[in-house]
């Protein structure tokens, strides 16, 4: 099922709020930009289902995960220095069949 990504206004960098009723496939949160990398400063993952769910946040390789999240729970990370996704790489999520929300903030350089 497709992920819905909104982009709240940011004065510097990006903010992405991605929701999916079924993130069981690999879903793109922010597309690759030629010659640039996304650098994450914050990620919050919300499992909005009644059961535990495993997810992986990736660029060229897994950046976070696989991580198991309890039912109706959230996990969050702050990165200092920022987490480097990789040049020419999209930020994607792969999760089990469940309702998820991913909020991330960072810069593309």
GUFIBA-472737 format. One record per residue: residue number from 1; residue in three letters; x, y, z of N, C-alpha, C in turn. Coordinates in steps of 0.1 Angstrom, whole numbers, plus 5000, padded with zeros to 4 digits. Atoms other than C-alpha are relative to their C-alpha. Layout:
<recs>
<NUM 'Ala' <X Y Z> <X Y Z> <X Y Z>>
...
</recs>
This chain:
<recs>
<1 'Unk' <5008 4988 5000> <5000 5000 5000> <5009 5012 5000>>
<2 'Unk' <4992 4987 5001> <5013 5035 4992> <5001 5007 5013>>
<3 'Unk' <4998 4992 4989> <5027 5057 5018> <4996 5014 4997>>
<4 'Unk' <5004 4986 5002> <5014 5093 5022> <5010 5008 5007>>
<5 'Unk' <4989 4992 4994> <5042 5118 5028> <4996 5015 4999>>
<6 'Unk' <5002 4986 5000> <5035 5154 5038> <5013 5007 5004>>
<7 'Unk' <4988 4992 4997> <5061 5181 5041> <4997 5013 5007>>
<8 'Unk' <5002 4987 4992> <5055 5206 5069> <5011 5010 4997>>
<9 'Unk' <4990 4990 5004> <5073 5239 5062> <5011 5000 5010>>
<10 'Unk' <4987 4999 4993> <5109 5240 5074> <5007 5012 4995>>
<11 'Unk' <4992 4989 5004> <5130 5271 5074> <5014 4996 4995>>
<12 'Unk' <4987 5005 5005> <5162 5250 5069> <4998 4985 4999>>
<13 'Unk' <5001 5015 5001> <5163 5214 5056> <4986 4996 4997>>
<14 'Unk' <5014 5006 5002> <5132 5192 5055> <4994 4994 5012>>
<15 'Unk' <5008 5008 4991> <5105 5177 5076> <4991 4991 4992>>
<16 'Unk' <5009 5010 5007> <5087 5146 5064> <4991 4993 5011>>
<17 'Unk' <5010 5008 4992> <5056 5130 5080> <4994 4990 4991>>
<18 'Unk' <5004 5010 5009> <5050 5097 5064> <4991 4990 5007>>
<19 'Unk' <5010 5009 4994> <5019 5075 5071> <4996 4989 4990>>
<20 'Unk' <5004 5011 5009> <5009 5041 5057> <4991 4991 5008>>
<21 'Unk' <5008 5010 4994> <4981 5017 5066> <5006 4986 4999>>
<22 'Unk' <4993 5013 5002> <5003 4989 5054> <5014 5002 4993>>
<23 'Unk' <4986 4998 5005> <5041 4995 5050> <5007 4988 4998>>
<24 'Unk' <4994 5013 5002> <5048 4959 5042> <5010 4999 4989>>
<25 'Unk' <4990 4999 5011> <5066 4968 5010> <5010 5011 5004>>
<26 'Unk' <4991 4989 4998> <5095 4992 5007> <4994 5013 4995>>
<27 'Unk' <5007 4987 5003> <5081 5028 5008> <5011 5011 5001>>
<28 'Unk' <4991 4989 5001> <5100 5060 4999> <4995 5011 5009>>
<29 'Unk' <5004 4988 4991> <5099 5088 5026> <5005 5012 4993>>
<30 'Unk' <4995 4988 5007> <5122 5112 5007> <5009 4995 4988>>
<31 'Unk' <4993 5004 5012> <5135 5107 4971> <5014 5004 5000>>
<32 'Unk' <4986 4997 5002> <5171 5106 4961> <5001 5013 4993>>
<33 'Unk' <4996 4987 5007> <5187 5139 4950> <5013 4998 4994>>
<34 'Unk' <4988 5003 5006> <5214 5136 4924> <5012 5008 5006>>
<35 'Unk' <4988 4994 4994> <5249 5143 4939> <4999 5005 5014>>
<36 'Unk' <5002 4995 4986> <5235 5150 4974> <4996 4988 5009>>
<37 'Unk' <5004 5010 4990> <5228 5131 5006> <4990 5006 5010>>
<38 'Unk' <5009 4996 4990> <5200 5133 5031> <5007 4997 5014>>
<39 'Unk' <4994 5002 4987> <5213 5138 5067> <4990 5002 5010>>
<40 'Unk' <5011 4999 4991> <5189 5130 5094> <5004 5005 5014>>
<41 'Unk' <4997 4995 4987> <5188 5149 5127> <4990 4993 5010>>
<42 'Unk' <5010 5006 4991> <5156 5132 5141> <4991 4991 4992>>
<43 'Unk' <5010 5010 5005> <5134 5102 5135> <4991 4995 5011>>
<44 'Unk' <5010 5006 4991> <5102 5091 5153> <4993 4990 4992>>
<45 'Unk' <5008 5011 5006> <5086 5058 5144> <4988 4997 5009>>
<46 'Unk' <5012 5004 4992> <5050 5051 5155> <4994 4987 4994>>
<47 'Unk' <5007 5012 5004> <5035 5017 5154> <4985 5001 5005>>
<48 'Unk' <5014 4997 4997> <4997 5023 5153> <4991 4988 4999>>
<49 'Unk' <5007 5013 5001> <4987 4986 5152> <4998 4994 5014>>
<50 'Unk' <5002 5007 4988> <4975 4963 5179> <5010 4990 5004>>
<51 'Unk' <4990 5010 4997> <5005 4940 5177> <5014 5006 4997>>
<52 'Unk' <4986 4996 5003> <5043 4943 5176> <5003 5001 4985>>
<53 'Unk' <4996 4998 5014> <5059 4954 5144> <5014 5002 4998>>
<54 'Unk' <4986 4999 5002> <5094 4952 5130> <5001 5010 4988>>
<55 'Unk' <4997 4992 5011> <5108 4979 5107> <5015 5003 4997>>
<56 'Unk' <4986 4996 5003> <5140 4990 5089> <4999 5013 4992>>
<57 'Unk' <4998 4987 5007> <5149 5025 5078> <5013 4999 4992>>
<58 'Unk' <4988 5003 5008> <5173 5024 5049> <5003 5012 4990>>
<59 'Unk' <4995 4993 5012> <5194 5043 5023> <5005 4990 4991>>
<60 'Unk' <4994 5011 5008> <5218 5022 5004> <5000 4987 5007>>
<61 'Unk' <5000 5012 4991> <5219 4998 5034> <4991 5004 5012>>
<62 'Unk' <5008 4997 4988> <5199 4995 5066> <5007 5010 5009>>
<63 'Unk' <4995 4990 4991> <5204 5026 5088> <4996 4998 5014>>
<64 'Unk' <5006 5004 4987> <5181 5016 5117> <4992 4988 4997>>
<65 'Unk' <5008 5012 5001> <5168 4981 5121> <5007 4988 4994>>
<66 'Unk' <5014 5001 4996> <5154 4958 5120> <4998 5002 5015>>
<67 'Unk' <5003 4996 4986> <5138 4971 5152> <4986 4995 5002>>
<68 'Unk' <5013 5004 4996> <5108 4956 5169> <4994 5011 5009>>
<69 'Unk' <5007 4990 4993> <5082 4981 5182> <4987 4994 5006>>
<70 'Unk' <5013 5005 4993> <5054 4972 5207> <4988 5006 4994>>
<71 'Unk' <5013 4995 5005> <5018 4977 5199> <4997 5014 5005>>
<72 'Unk' <5004 4986 4997> <5006 5013 5198> <5011 5007 5008>>
<73 'Unk' <4988 4994 4994> <5042 5025 5207> <5008 5008 4990>>
<74 'Unk' <4991 4992 5008> <5068 5049 5195> <5014 4999 5004>>
<75 'Unk' <4986 5000 4997> <5105 5050 5193> <5005 5013 4993>>
<76 'Unk' <4994 4989 5007> <5126 5081 5185> <5015 5001 5003>>
<77 'Unk' <4985 4998 5000> <5162 5090 5178> <5003 5014 4996>>
<78 'Unk' <4994 4987 5004> <5181 5123 5177> <5015 4997 4997>>
<79 'Unk' <4986 5002 5005> <5214 5123 5158> <5008 5012 5000>>
<80 'Unk' <4991 4989 5000> <5243 5146 5165> <5014 4993 5002>>
<81 'Unk' <5003 4994 5014> <5262 5144 5142> <4989 4993 4993>>
<82 'Unk' <5011 5005 5007> <5235 5138 5117> <5003 4986 4994>>
<83 'Unk' <4999 5013 5006> <5229 5103 5103> <5000 5001 4985>>
<84 'Unk' <4998 4998 5015> <5242 5102 5067> <4993 4989 4993>>
<85 'Unk' <5007 5010 5007> <5218 5084 5044> <5008 4994 4988>>
<86 'Unk' <4992 5005 5011> <5242 5082 5014> <4998 5009 4988>>
<87 'Unk' <5001 4992 5012> <5249 5102 4982> <4991 4992 4990>>
<88 'Unk' <5009 5005 5011> <5222 5096 4955> <4991 4989 5006>>
<89 'Unk' <5008 5011 4994> <5201 5075 4980> <4987 5006 5005>>
<90 'Unk' <5013 4996 4994> <5164 5078 4989> <5000 4994 5014>>
<91 'Unk' <5003 5005 4987> <5153 5073 5025> <4987 4992 4999>>
<92 'Unk' <5011 5009 5002> <5130 5043 5026> <4997 4993 5014>>
<93 'Unk' <5004 5008 4988> <5111 5023 5052> <4994 4987 4995>>
<94 'Unk' <5006 5013 5002> <5102 4986 5052> <4995 4995 5013>>
<95 'Unk' <5006 5004 4987> <5079 4974 5079> <4991 4988 4998>>
<96 'Unk' <5010 5011 5001> <5055 4945 5086> <4987 5006 4997>>
<97 'Unk' <5013 4995 5004> <5019 4947 5076> <4993 5007 5012>>
<98 'Unk' <5006 4993 4989> <5007 4974 5099> <4999 5015 4997>>
<99 'Unk' <5003 4986 5001> <4996 5010 5103> <5012 5007 5007>>
<100 'Unk' <4988 4993 4995> <5028 5032 5107> <5000 5015 4997>>
<101 'Unk' <4997 4986 5003> <5038 5068 5109> <5015 5003 5003>>
<102 'Unk' <4986 4997 4998> <5074 5080 5105> <5001 5015 4998>>
<103 'Unk' <4997 4986 5000> <5084 5116 5113> <5015 5002 4999>>
<104 'Unk' <4985 4998 5001> <5119 5127 5102> <5003 5014 4996>>
<105 'Unk' <4995 4986 5002> <5138 5160 5101> <5015 4999 4997>>
<106 'Unk' <4986 4999 5003> <5171 5168 5085> <5003 5010 4989>>
<107 'Unk' <4996 4991 5011> <5190 5185 5057> <5005 4992 4988>>
<108 'Unk' <4995 5006 5012> <5199 5176 5021> <5012 5008 4996>>
<109 'Unk' <4987 4992 5004> <5235 5186 5012> <5007 4992 4990>>
</recs>
